Amino acid sequence: MDAQELMQREHEAWEALRSEVDRLPADLLERPIGSHEGWTVKDVLWHIAHWWDDLASMLDEMRAGTFVDDEGTDEETDAENAQVLAESRGMSLADVRRGVEAARARMLAAWTALPEVREIARKWFVWETIEHYEEHLPHVQGIADA
């Protein structure tokens, strides 16, 4: 799959998640999701934005030829996710929404700036976008039933 096809898949997957978020009233966006360790939809959005920023940095490093593929440990990822959760708890919903828009724009700009899309870029792009949205979509969909 080429870069443009992946961008189209990302767009479709993001629209599916975003439309679920948009259909929820604001008060539900800050209600804990029963199936997701007390996270809220707001927390999930900030979490996704954080990993978009991480992906943008990786893509910039790929373009510069300085990227080292290091997935880290589950413990490191859990610790980073906990730090991101603590950040989101101190943010307003409006700040999170602005941050999501800025992070997505940065990530997409970094993706389109790649002169050549290699397999490692595809791997990380799919994981941090399409698969990540699909992972969190049921959490967002389930909040209305909580």
Secondary structure, DSSP 8 states (H G I E B T S, - for coil): --HHHHHHHHHHHHHHHHHHHHTS-HHHHTS--TTTTT--HHHHHHHHHHHHHHHHHHHHHHHHT--------HHHHHHHHHHHHHHHHTS-HHHHHHHHHHHHHHHHHHHHH-SS--HHHHHHHHHHTHHHHHHHHHHHHHHTT-
